[in-house]
Amino acid sequence: MSSEYRIFETERFQKDLKAIALGGDRRVLVKLRGTVYGQLRLQPRFGPQIKKLKGYTPETWRYRIGAWRFFYEVDDAEMIIFLTVASRRGSAY
């Protein structure tokens, strides 16, 4: 059995990524899929840009890339990371 988590993008998350691309921030998407996904697959809760959000049920984490926040939940039993929302810092919380 693999010790890596699988990445699942919700429909909302995919819609948010399209909006980011249309807004001209393609470099954010390149970093997300090229670097961040690899890190999350191995250690979804540890890293300099990762923070657990307080007061969220189910437990929600965020990854920061510049002004963008990428929110996700972790299912340890199924080894899946559910990417739920991508948002600019000002409207994220």
PDB file as gemmi writes it, atoms N, CA and C in Angstrom:
CRYST1    1.000    1.000    1.000  90.00  90.00  90.00 P 1                      
ATOM      1  N   MET A   1       0.839  -1.194   0.000  1.00  0.00           N  
ATOM      2  CA  MET A   1       0.000   0.000   0.000  1.00  0.00           C  
ATOM      3  C   MET A   1       0.882   1.257   0.000  1.00  0.00           C  
ATOM      4  N   SER A   2       0.513   2.224  -0.792  1.00  0.00           N  
ATOM      5  CA  SER A   2       1.286   3.455  -0.903  1.00  0.00           C  
ATOM      6  C   SER A   2       1.129   4.298   0.363  1.00  0.00           C  
ATOM      7  N   SER A   3       2.199   4.977   0.744  1.00  0.00           N  
ATOM      8  CA  SER A   3       2.142   5.848   1.915  1.00  0.00           C  
ATOM      9  C   SER A   3       1.857   7.293   1.524  1.00  0.00           C  
ATOM     10  N   GLU A   4       1.574   7.516   0.243  1.00  0.00           N  
ATOM     11  CA  GLU A   4       1.257   8.868  -0.216  1.00  0.00           C  
ATOM     12  C   GLU A   4      -0.247   9.088  -0.242  1.00  0.00           C  
ATOM     13  N   TYR A   5      -0.622  10.309   0.075  1.00  0.00           N  
ATOM     14  CA  TYR A   5      -2.024  10.701  -0.021  1.00  0.00           C  
ATOM     15  C   TYR A   5      -2.383  10.970  -1.480  1.00  0.00           C  
ATOM     16  N   ARG A   6      -3.627  10.749  -1.815  1.00  0.00           N  
ATOM     17  CA  ARG A   6      -4.129  11.093  -3.146  1.00  0.00           C  
ATOM     18  C   ARG A   6      -4.766  12.476  -3.061  1.00  0.00           C  
ATOM     19  N   ILE A   7      -4.717  13.201  -4.155  1.00  0.00           N  
ATOM     20  CA  ILE A   7      -5.278  14.554  -4.223  1.00  0.00           C  
ATOM     21  C   ILE A   7      -6.619  14.502  -4.950  1.00  0.00           C  
ATOM     22  N   PHE A   8      -7.646  15.107  -4.358  1.00  0.00           N  
ATOM     23  CA  PHE A   8      -8.950  15.210  -4.987  1.00  0.00           C  
ATOM     24  C   PHE A   8      -9.361  16.672  -5.000  1.00  0.00           C  
ATOM     25  N   GLU A   9      -9.664  17.195  -6.175  1.00  0.00           N  
ATOM     26  CA  GLU A   9     -10.123  18.584  -6.306  1.00  0.00           C  
ATOM     27  C   GLU A   9     -11.647  18.584  -6.419  1.00  0.00           C  
ATOM     28  N   THR A  10     -12.308  19.295  -5.508  1.00  0.00           N  
ATOM     29  CA  THR A  10     -13.757  19.403  -5.596  1.00  0.00           C  
ATOM     30  C   THR A  10     -14.137  20.271  -6.799  1.00  0.00           C  
ATOM     31  N   GLU A  11     -15.395  20.209  -7.198  1.00  0.00           N  
ATOM     32  CA  GLU A  11     -15.866  21.043  -8.320  1.00  0.00           C  
ATOM     33  C   GLU A  11     -15.656  22.517  -8.017  1.00  0.00           C  
ATOM     34  N   ARG A  12     -15.927  22.902  -6.798  1.00  0.00           N  
ATOM     35  CA  ARG A  12     -15.738  24.308  -6.394  1.00  0.00           C  
ATOM     36  C   ARG A  12     -14.272  24.706  -6.556  1.00  0.00           C  
ATOM     37  N   PHE A  13     -13.368  23.829  -6.123  1.00  0.00           N  
ATOM     38  CA  PHE A  13     -11.939  24.111  -6.224  1.00  0.00           C  
ATOM     39  C   PHE A  13     -11.519  24.248  -7.686  1.00  0.00           C  
ATOM     40  N   GLN A  14     -11.994  23.372  -8.550  1.00  0.00           N  
ATOM     41  CA  GLN A  14     -11.669  23.438  -9.971  1.00  0.00           C  
ATOM     42  C   GLN A  14     -12.189  24.734 -10.587  1.00  0.00           C  
ATOM     43  N   LYS A  15     -13.372  25.155 -10.170  1.00  0.00           N  
ATOM     44  CA  LYS A  15     -13.939  26.422 -10.651  1.00  0.00           C  
ATOM     45  C   LYS A  15     -13.057  27.597 -10.203  1.00  0.00           C  
ATOM     46  N   ASP A  16     -12.605  27.543  -8.957  1.00  0.00           N  
ATOM     47  CA  ASP A  16     -11.727  28.593  -8.431  1.00  0.00           C  
ATOM     48  C   ASP A  16     -10.405  28.644  -9.209  1.00  0.00           C  
ATOM     49  N   LEU A  17      -9.854  27.475  -9.552  1.00  0.00           N  
ATOM     50  CA  LEU A  17      -8.602  27.433 -10.315  1.00  0.00           C  
ATOM     51  C   LEU A  17      -8.781  28.032 -11.705  1.00  0.00           C  
ATOM     52  N   LYS A  18      -9.924  27.792 -12.329  1.00  0.00           N  
ATOM     53  CA  LYS A  18     -10.195  28.390 -13.640  1.00  0.00           C  
ATOM     54  C   LYS A  18     -10.235  29.907 -13.534  1.00  0.00           C  
ATOM     55  N   ALA A  19     -10.833  30.401 -12.463  1.00  0.00           N  
ATOM     56  CA  ALA A  19     -10.906  31.847 -12.252  1.00  0.00           C  
ATOM     57  C   ALA A  19      -9.506  32.428 -12.041  1.00  0.00           C  
ATOM     58  N   ILE A  20      -8.657  31.708 -11.326  1.00  0.00           N  
ATOM     59  CA  ILE A  20      -7.280  32.164 -11.122  1.00  0.00           C  
ATOM     60  C   ILE A  20      -6.561  32.241 -12.461  1.00  0.00           C  
ATOM     61  N   ALA A  21      -6.714  31.212 -13.283  1.00  0.00           N  
ATOM     62  CA  ALA A  21      -6.068  31.180 -14.599  1.00  0.00           C  
ATOM     63  C   ALA A  21      -6.567  32.317 -15.482  1.00  0.00           C  
ATOM     64  N   LEU A  22      -7.871  32.546 -15.479  1.00  0.00           N  
ATOM     65  CA  LEU A  22      -8.429  33.629 -16.291  1.00  0.00           C  
ATOM     66  C   LEU A  22      -7.974  34.997 -15.791  1.00  0.00           C  
ATOM     67  N   GLY A  23      -7.676  35.075 -14.498  1.00  0.00           N  
ATOM     68  CA  GLY A  23      -7.206  36.330 -13.913  1.00  0.00           C  
ATOM     69  C   GLY A  23      -5.734  36.604 -14.180  1.00  0.00           C  
ATOM     70  N   GLY A  24      -5.059  35.671 -14.811  1.00  0.00           N  
ATOM     71  CA  GLY A  24      -3.662  35.900 -15.177  1.00  0.00           C  
ATOM     72  C   GLY A  24      -2.635  35.384 -14.189  1.00  0.00           C  
ATOM     73  N   ASP A  25      -3.055  34.637 -13.179  1.00  0.00           N  
ATOM     74  CA  ASP A  25      -2.111  34.123 -12.177  1.00  0.00           C  
ATOM     75  C   ASP A  25      -1.720  32.671 -12.452  1.00  0.00           C  
ATOM     76  N   ARG A  26      -1.341  32.390 -13.676  1.00  0.00           N  
ATOM     77  CA  ARG A  26      -0.986  31.010 -14.050  1.00  0.00           C  
ATOM     78  C   ARG A  26       0.223  30.485 -13.270  1.00  0.00           C  
ATOM     79  N   ARG A  27       1.138  31.363 -12.869  1.00  0.00           N  
ATOM     80  CA  ARG A  27       2.316  30.925 -12.113  1.00  0.00           C  
ATOM     81  C   ARG A  27       1.910  30.276 -10.793  1.00  0.00           C  
ATOM     82  N   VAL A  28       0.815  30.758 -10.218  1.00  0.00           N  
ATOM     83  CA  VAL A  28       0.300  30.166  -8.976  1.00  0.00           C  
ATOM     84  C   VAL A  28      -0.144  28.729  -9.240  1.00  0.00           C  
ATOM     85  N   LEU A  29      -0.809  28.503 -10.359  1.00  0.00           N  
ATOM     86  CA  LEU A  29      -1.269  27.158 -10.696  1.00  0.00           C  
ATOM     87  C   LEU A  29      -0.096  26.225 -10.979  1.00  0.00           C  
ATOM     88  N   VAL A  30       0.937  26.753 -11.641  1.00  0.00           N  
ATOM     89  CA  VAL A  30       2.123  25.945 -11.926  1.00  0.00           C  
ATOM     90  C   VAL A  30       2.782  25.509 -10.612  1.00  0.00           C  
ATOM     91  N   LYS A  31       2.902  26.438  -9.669  1.00  0.00           N  
ATOM     92  CA  LYS A  31       3.504  26.094  -8.376  1.00  0.00           C  
ATOM     93  C   LYS A  31       2.612  25.116  -7.614  1.00  0.00           C  
ATOM     94  N   LEU A  32       1.309  25.338  -7.648  1.00  0.00           N  
ATOM     95  CA  LEU A  32       0.379  24.468  -6.935  1.00  0.00           C  
ATOM     96  C   LEU A  32       0.516  23.023  -7.407  1.00  0.00           C  
ATOM     97  N   ARG A  33       0.421  22.827  -8.705  1.00  0.00           N  
ATOM     98  CA  ARG A  33       0.442  21.465  -9.239  1.00  0.00           C  
ATOM     99  C   ARG A  33       1.855  20.889  -9.339  1.00  0.00           C  
ATOM    100  N   GLY A  34       2.853  21.752  -9.497  1.00  0.00           N  
ATOM    101  CA  GLY A  34       4.216  21.276  -9.663  1.00  0.00           C  
ATOM    102  C   GLY A  34       4.958  21.015  -8.367  1.00  0.00           C  
ATOM    103  N   THR A  35       4.669  21.797  -7.343  1.00  0.00           N  
ATOM    104  CA  THR A  35       5.409  21.697  -6.087  1.00  0.00           C  
ATOM    105  C   THR A  35       4.523  21.314  -4.906  1.00  0.00           C  
ATOM    106  N   VAL A  36       3.435  22.050  -4.750  1.00  0.00           N  
ATOM    107  CA  VAL A  36       2.582  21.902  -3.571  1.00  0.00           C  
ATOM    108  C   VAL A  36       1.949  20.517  -3.501  1.00  0.00           C  
ATOM    109  N   TYR A  37       1.409  20.035  -4.607  1.00  0.00           N  
ATOM    110  CA  TYR A  37       0.757  18.727  -4.586  1.00  0.00           C  
ATOM    111  C   TYR A  37       1.724  17.643  -4.119  1.00  0.00           C  
ATOM    112  N   GLY A  38       2.962  17.704  -4.556  1.00  0.00           N  
ATOM    113  CA  GLY A  38       3.962  16.729  -4.126  1.00  0.00           C  
ATOM    114  C   GLY A  38       4.189  16.767  -2.630  1.00  0.00           C  
ATOM    115  N   GLN A  39       4.261  17.973  -2.083  1.00  0.00           N  
ATOM    116  CA  GLN A  39       4.454  18.119  -0.639  1.00  0.00           C  
ATOM    117  C   GLN A  39       3.245  17.601   0.122  1.00  0.00           C  
ATOM    118  N   LEU A  40       2.039  17.960  -0.334  1.00  0.00           N  
ATOM    119  CA  LEU A  40       0.833  17.529   0.364  1.00  0.00           C  
ATOM    120  C   LEU A  40       0.680  16.016   0.337  1.00  0.00           C  
ATOM    121  N   ARG A  41       1.072  15.389  -0.760  1.00  0.00           N  
ATOM    122  CA  ARG A  41       0.970  13.920  -0.844  1.00  0.00           C  
ATOM    123  C   ARG A  41       1.798  13.230   0.240  1.00  0.00           C  
ATOM    124  N   LEU A  42       2.911  13.841   0.610  1.00  0.00           N  
ATOM    125  CA  LEU A  42       3.801  13.238   1.600  1.00  0.00           C  
ATOM    126  C   LEU A  42       3.495  13.683   3.023  1.00  0.00           C  
ATOM    127  N   GLN A  43       3.283  14.981   3.215  1.00  0.00           N  
ATOM    128  CA  GLN A  43       3.048  15.526   4.551  1.00  0.00           C  
ATOM    129  C   GLN A  43       2.012  16.645   4.481  1.00  0.00           C  
ATOM    130  N   PRO A  44       0.743  16.315   4.508  1.00  0.00           N  
ATOM    131  CA  PRO A  44      -0.288  17.342   4.335  1.00  0.00           C  
ATOM    132  C   PRO A  44      -0.448  18.315   5.502  1.00  0.00           C  
ATOM    133  N   ARG A  45       0.185  18.024   6.624  1.00  0.00           N  
ATOM    134  CA  ARG A  45       0.002  18.885   7.800  1.00  0.00           C  
ATOM    135  C   ARG A  45       1.256  19.652   8.209  1.00  0.00           C  
ATOM    136  N   PHE A  46       2.360  19.448   7.499  1.00  0.00           N  
ATOM    137  CA  PHE A  46       3.614  20.071   7.913  1.00  0.00           C  
ATOM    138  C   PHE A  46       4.267  20.817   6.762  1.00  0.00           C  
ATOM    139  N   GLY A  47       4.671  22.045   7.036  1.00  0.00           N  
ATOM    140  CA  GLY A  47       5.364  22.847   6.050  1.00  0.00           C  
ATOM    141  C   GLY A  47       5.243  24.314   6.406  1.00  0.00           C  
ATOM    142  N   PRO A  48       6.141  25.137   5.867  1.00  0.00           N  
ATOM    143  CA  PRO A  48       6.146  26.558   6.230  1.00  0.00           C  
ATOM    144  C   PRO A  48       4.907  27.320   5.760  1.00  0.00           C  
ATOM    145  N   GLN A  49       4.222  26.842   4.743  1.00  0.00           N  
ATOM    146  CA  GLN A  49       3.057  27.549   4.216  1.00  0.00           C  
ATOM    147  C   GLN A  49       1.740  26.910   4.641  1.00  0.00           C  
ATOM    148  N   ILE A  50       1.811  25.906   5.502  1.00  0.00           N  
ATOM    149  CA  ILE A  50       0.627  25.156   5.929  1.00  0.00           C  
ATOM    150  C   ILE A  50       0.212  25.602   7.324  1.00  0.00           C  
ATOM    151  N   LYS A  51      -1.092  25.782   7.487  1.00  0.00           N  
ATOM    152  CA  LYS A  51      -1.611  26.177   8.792  1.00  0.00           C  
ATOM    153  C   LYS A  51      -2.957  25.498   9.011  1.00  0.00           C  
ATOM    154  N   LYS A  52      -3.165  24.986  10.218  1.00  0.00           N  
ATOM    155  CA  LYS A  52      -4.466  24.428  10.577  1.00  0.00           C  
ATOM    156  C   LYS A  52      -5.358  25.591  11.005  1.00  0.00           C  
ATOM    157  N   LEU A  53      -6.570  25.619  10.475  1.00  0.00           N  
ATOM    158  CA  LEU A  53      -7.498  26.694  10.823  1.00  0.00           C  
ATOM    159  C   LEU A  53      -8.248  26.332  12.093  1.00  0.00           C  
ATOM    160  N   LYS A  54      -8.425  27.303  12.950  1.00  0.00           N  
ATOM    161  CA  LYS A  54      -9.122  27.079  14.218  1.00  0.00           C  
ATOM    162  C   LYS A  54     -10.622  27.251  14.037  1.00  0.00           C  
ATOM    163  N   GLY A  55     -11.376  26.405  14.701  1.00  0.00           N  
ATOM    164  CA  GLY A  55     -12.825  26.537  14.726  1.00  0.00           C  
ATOM    165  C   GLY A  55     -13.541  25.975  13.511  1.00  0.00           C  
ATOM    166  N   TYR A  56     -12.857  25.203  12.693  1.00  0.00           N  
ATOM    167  CA  TYR A  56     -13.486  24.619  11.504  1.00  0.00           C  
ATOM    168  C   TYR A  56     -13.781  23.147  11.740  1.00  0.00           C  
ATOM    169  N   THR A  57     -15.001  22.738  11.371  1.00  0.00           N  
ATOM    170  CA  THR A  57     -15.397  21.343  11.421  1.00  0.00           C  
ATOM    171  C   THR A  57     -15.951  20.976  10.064  1.00  0.00           C  
ATOM    172  N   PRO A  58     -15.395  19.967   9.407  1.00  0.00           N  
ATOM    173  CA  PRO A  58     -14.254  19.148   9.816  1.00  0.00           C  
ATOM    174  C   PRO A  58     -12.959  19.960   9.807  1.00  0.00           C  
ATOM    175  N   GLU A  59     -11.908  19.361  10.367  1.00  0.00           N  
ATOM    176  CA  GLU A  59     -10.618  20.043  10.420  1.00  0.00           C  
ATOM    177  C   GLU A  59     -10.231  20.508   9.023  1.00  0.00           C  
ATOM    178  N   THR A  60      -9.857  21.766   8.925  1.00  0.00           N  
ATOM    179  CA  THR A  60      -9.496  22.361   7.642  1.00  0.00           C  
ATOM    180  C   THR A  60      -8.107  22.968   7.747  1.00  0.00           C  
ATOM    181  N   TRP A  61      -7.351  22.804   6.681  1.00  0.00           N  
ATOM    182  CA  TRP A  61      -5.990  23.310   6.594  1.00  0.00           C  
ATOM    183  C   TRP A  61      -5.911  24.268   5.424  1.00  0.00           C  
ATOM    184  N   ARG A  62      -4.894  25.127   5.435  1.00  0.00           N  
ATOM    185  CA  ARG A  62      -4.711  26.016   4.298  1.00  0.00           C  
ATOM    186  C   ARG A  62      -3.247  26.032   3.893  1.00  0.00           C  
ATOM    187  N   TYR A  63      -3.040  26.171   2.588  1.00  0.00           N  
ATOM    188  CA  TYR A  63      -1.709  26.329   2.028  1.00  0.00           C  
ATOM    189  C   TYR A  63      -1.668  27.708   1.394  1.00  0.00           C  
ATOM    190  N   ARG A  64      -0.607  28.463   1.666  1.00  0.00           N  
ATOM    191  CA  ARG A  64      -0.488  29.833   1.168  1.00  0.00           C  
ATOM    192  C   ARG A  64       0.521  29.899   0.032  1.00  0.00           C  
ATOM    193  N   ILE A  65       0.099  30.524  -1.059  1.00  0.00           N  
ATOM    194  CA  ILE A  65       1.010  30.884  -2.147  1.00  0.00           C  
ATOM    195  C   ILE A  65       0.762  32.364  -2.415  1.00  0.00           C  
ATOM    196  N   GLY A  66       1.655  33.210  -1.932  1.00  0.00           N  
ATOM    197  CA  GLY A  66       1.482  34.650  -2.104  1.00  0.00           C  
ATOM    198  C   GLY A  66       0.172  35.115  -1.496  1.00  0.00           C  
ATOM    199  N   ALA A  67      -0.651  35.785  -2.308  1.00  0.00           N  
ATOM    200  CA  ALA A  67      -1.930  36.301  -1.829  1.00  0.00           C  
ATOM    201  C   ALA A  67      -3.035  35.252  -1.879  1.00  0.00           C  
ATOM    202  N   TRP A  68      -2.728  34.058  -2.376  1.00  0.00           N  
ATOM    203  CA  TRP A  68      -3.742  33.012  -2.533  1.00  0.00           C  
ATOM    204  C   TRP A  68      -3.727  32.034  -1.367  1.00  0.00           C  
ATOM    205  N   ARG A  69      -4.917  31.577  -1.000  1.00  0.00           N  
ATOM    206  CA  ARG A  69      -5.084  30.572   0.043  1.00  0.00           C  
ATOM    207  C   ARG A  69      -5.812  29.382  -0.562  1.00  0.00           C  
ATOM    208  N   PHE A  70      -5.269  28.199  -0.315  1.00  0.00           N  
ATOM    209  CA  PHE A  70      -5.851  26.958  -0.821  1.00  0.00           C  
ATOM    210  C   PHE A  70      -6.259  26.118   0.386  1.00  0.00           C  
ATOM    211  N   PHE A  71      -7.542  25.844   0.502  1.00  0.00           N  
ATOM    212  CA  PHE A  71      -8.081  25.164   1.678  1.00  0.00           C  
ATOM    213  C   PHE A  71      -8.339  23.694   1.372  1.00  0.00           C  
ATOM    214  N   TYR A  72      -8.056  22.856   2.368  1.00  0.00           N  
ATOM    215  CA  TYR A  72      -8.238  21.429   2.160  1.00  0.00           C  
ATOM    216  C   TYR A  72      -8.530  20.705   3.468  1.00  0.00           C  
ATOM    217  N   GLU A  73      -9.088  19.498   3.312  1.00  0.00           N  
ATOM    218  CA  GLU A  73      -9.359  18.595   4.426  1.00  0.00           C  
ATOM    219  C   GLU A  73      -8.585  17.308   4.169  1.00  0.00           C  
ATOM    220  N   VAL A  74      -8.229  16.615   5.239  1.00  0.00           N  
ATOM    221  CA  VAL A  74      -7.425  15.395   5.125  1.00  0.00           C  
ATOM    222  C   VAL A  74      -8.227  14.214   5.664  1.00  0.00           C  
ATOM    223  N   ASP A  75      -8.342  13.169   4.860  1.00  0.00           N  
ATOM    224  CA  ASP A  75      -8.973  11.917   5.268  1.00  0.00           C  
ATOM    225  C   ASP A  75      -7.859  10.881   5.424  1.00  0.00           C  
ATOM    226  N   ASP A  76      -7.445  10.645   6.675  1.00  0.00           N  
ATOM    227  CA  ASP A  76      -6.338   9.724   6.935  1.00  0.00           C  
ATOM    228  C   ASP A  76      -6.727   8.274   6.657  1.00  0.00           C  
ATOM    229  N   ALA A  77      -7.966   7.916   6.911  1.00  0.00           N  
ATOM    230  CA  ALA A  77      -8.401   6.537   6.703  1.00  0.00           C  
ATOM    231  C   ALA A  77      -8.295   6.134   5.231  1.00  0.00           C  
ATOM    232  N   GLU A  78      -8.674   7.039   4.334  1.00  0.00           N  
ATOM    233  CA  GLU A  78      -8.650   6.762   2.896  1.00  0.00           C  
ATOM    234  C   GLU A  78      -7.403   7.329   2.217  1.00  0.00           C  
ATOM    235  N   MET A  79      -6.588   8.071   2.986  1.00  0.00           N  
ATOM    236  CA  MET A  79      -5.362   8.686   2.441  1.00  0.00           C  
ATOM    237  C   MET A  79      -5.689   9.626   1.274  1.00  0.00           C  
ATOM    238  N   ILE A  80      -6.673  10.513   1.508  1.00  0.00           N  
ATOM    239  CA  ILE A  80      -7.103  11.460   0.477  1.00  0.00           C  
ATOM    240  C   ILE A  80      -7.051  12.877   1.039  1.00  0.00           C  
ATOM    241  N   ILE A  81      -6.604  13.798   0.200  1.00  0.00           N  
ATOM    242  CA  ILE A  81      -6.661  15.223   0.515  1.00  0.00           C  
ATOM    243  C   ILE A  81      -7.727  15.822  -0.384  1.00  0.00           C  
ATOM    244  N   PHE A  82      -8.736  16.444   0.230  1.00  0.00           N  
ATOM    245  CA  PHE A  82      -9.810  17.082  -0.506  1.00  0.00           C  
ATOM    246  C   PHE A  82      -9.549  18.580  -0.581  1.00  0.00           C  
ATOM    247  N   LEU A  83      -9.153  19.063  -1.751  1.00  0.00           N  
ATOM    248  CA  LEU A  83      -8.959  20.500  -1.954  1.00  0.00           C  
ATOM    249  C   LEU A  83     -10.345  21.091  -2.196  1.00  0.00           C  
ATOM    250  N   THR A  84     -10.752  22.007  -1.321  1.00  0.00           N  
ATOM    251  CA  THR A  84     -12.132  22.475  -1.327  1.00  0.00           C  
ATOM    252  C   THR A  84     -12.333  23.867  -1.912  1.00  0.00           C  
ATOM    253  N   VAL A  85     -11.451  24.796  -1.584  1.00  0.00           N  
ATOM    254  CA  VAL A  85     -11.638  26.191  -1.998  1.00  0.00           C  
ATOM    255  C   VAL A  85     -10.283  26.846  -2.250  1.00  0.00           C  
ATOM    256  N   ALA A  86     -10.234  27.705  -3.252  1.00  0.00           N  
ATOM    257  CA  ALA A  86      -9.069  28.565  -3.483  1.00  0.00           C  
ATOM    258  C   ALA A  86      -9.582  30.001  -3.478  1.00  0.00           C  
ATOM    259  N   SER A  87      -8.909  30.865  -2.740  1.00  0.00           N  
ATOM    260  CA  SER A  87      -9.408  32.224  -2.599  1.00  0.00           C  
ATOM    261  C   SER A  87      -8.259  33.193  -2.322  1.00  0.00           C  
ATOM    262  N   ARG A  88      -8.456  34.446  -2.702  1.00  0.00           N  
ATOM    263  CA  ARG A  88      -7.487  35.492  -2.351  1.00  0.00           C  
ATOM    264  C   ARG A  88      -7.567  35.755  -0.850  1.00  0.00           C  
ATOM    265  N   ARG A  89      -6.482  36.182  -0.291  1.00  0.00           N  
ATOM    266  CA  ARG A  89      -6.379  36.390   1.145  1.00  0.00           C  
ATOM    267  C   ARG A  89      -7.505  37.272   1.694  1.00  0.00           C  
ATOM    268  N   GLY A  90      -7.794  38.356   1.037  1.00  0.00           N  
ATOM    269  CA  GLY A  90      -8.791  39.300   1.539  1.00  0.00           C  
ATOM    270  C   GLY A  90     -10.187  38.758   1.652  1.00  0.00           C  
ATOM    271  N   SER A  91     -10.535  37.786   0.824  1.00  0.00           N  
ATOM    272  CA  SER A  91     -11.888  37.245   0.856  1.00  0.00           C  
ATOM    273  C   SER A  91     -11.927  35.796   1.353  1.00  0.00           C  
ATOM    274  N   ALA A  92     -10.806  35.300   1.850  1.00  0.00           N  
ATOM    275  CA  ALA A  92     -10.707  33.877   2.197  1.00  0.00           C  
ATOM    276  C   ALA A  92     -11.345  33.524   3.527  1.00  0.00           C  
ATOM    277  N   TYR A  93     -11.323  34.424   4.486  1.00  0.00           N  
ATOM    278  CA  TYR A  93     -11.746  34.014   5.821  1.00  0.00           C  
ATOM    279  C   TYR A  93     -13.062  34.571   6.181  1.00  0.00           C  
TER     280      TYR A  93                                                      
END                                                                             
